């Protein structure tokens, strides 16, 4: 994706990071209109990534929001200091993936938590995670819409 703009922003590892991240992504997509990315979906998925990083990582170290905008769309990453991979992000079939129960992939509709990664898988063009020197990065991409 050719870069039009790239942002790297440290965020506190507190629930307050979620609305901050949403506002930053909306601002980024407004400032670079050539991206033609659905800002509502970008905000929702960013909020899910940040909320997961805040809830599921230990320590007080800040997390980092990385937003890359290009003419083909956007990529959002959240970096945290926990090297453990997130839940299942990749596409799955009815058999699931090795070591993963289908119950873990299809959240209970009556539970308050458990749908974030499902939303990311369903609404993004691509998603995944990768190790970093200090932990991991969890990311998604959204393709540009026609102008």
N, C-alpha and C positions, 0 to 999 in steps of 0.2 A: 504494500500500500504506500504510494508516494506520500511523504509527509507534507502537509500544509501547515500543521501546528502540532506541537507536542508539549504536554504539561506534566510535571512531576511535583506532587504536592504532599507533604507529610500531613497526616491527620492524627488527632489523639485517638488512642485505643479506648474510646468510650462511646456510648450510644449517641452522643452529640455529633459524632463523625458522619452518621448517616445523612441527616439533612444538609450538612455542609457539603458532602460529596455530591448529593443530588443537585444542589445549587451550582456547584462548580461545573458539573457536566452540562447542565442547561446553559450556563454562561458560555462555555466553550463552544457548544453547538450553535449558539446564537451569534457568537463572534466570528465564526467561520461558516457562513451560510452555504458555501460551495460544497460542503460535506453532504448535504441532502440526506441526513440520517434522522430517523424518527426519534426526536428528543424525549418523548414520553417513555418509550421502550428503553432507551439508553439510561434514563434516570431510574426506572424501576430495577433494571438489572444491576446497575451500579449500587443501588441501595441494598440489594440482596448480597452482593459480594462484600460490601463494607460491613453489613450486619453480621455476616458469617465470620469475617475476620475478627470483629470485636467480640463476638460471643464464644468462638471456638479456639481462640489462641490465648496462651497464658502470658503473664508478664505485663509490664507497663510501657514497653517500647511502642513508639508510634507505628502506625501502618502507613503505607504510601499509596496514593492514588496516581496512576499513570494513565493519561488520556492522549491518544494519538489520533489526529483527525487528518483525513486525506480525501481526495476526490472520489475514492471508491467506498468511503464509509468511515467508520471509527473503530478503534480498538481501545478497550478499557481494561486495565490490570489493577489488581489490588495486591500489594506486597505485604507480607507479614513475616514475623520471625519464627514461625512454627514450620519445621520441615515436613511434617506429616501431610499427606495429600488430603484434599477435601473429599467429600462423598463422591459418588459416581457422577461425572460430568459428560462422559462420552455417550453416544447413541447406543441403545441396547435393543436386543431382540427379546423374544419371549423366554429364552433360556437364561438371560442375564449374562454376567461376566464371571470369570473364575473368582470364587470366594465371595461373591455378592449374592445375597438373597433377593429375590424379586420383591419381597416385602420392604426391603430397604430402598428400592428404586421407585416404588409407587407409594407415596405417603398416605397415611390414614387421613381421610377427609375430615375426621372429627378432631384431629390434633391441631394445636395452634402453630406448631413448627413443622418443618420438613419439606416445604414446597419450594424453597429458594432455588436449589440447584435444578429442580424440575423445570421451573420457569426459565432459568438461564438456558437449559438445553433446548426448550421448546421455542423460545423467542429469538435466540441469537442465530447468526449465520454460522458461527463456529464458536467453540469454547474449549477450555482445557486448563491445565496447570503445568507448571514447570518448576524445578528447583532453582533457587538463587543462592548466592554466596551466604546470605543471612537467613534463609528460610525457604519461602516459596512465593510464586506469583500465580494468582488465579485470574483468568482473563476470559473475555468474550469479544466477539466482533459483530458489528451490525453493518450490513451492506448498505450502500447509498440507495435511496429511492430515485426513481426517474424524476428529473427536474420538472 
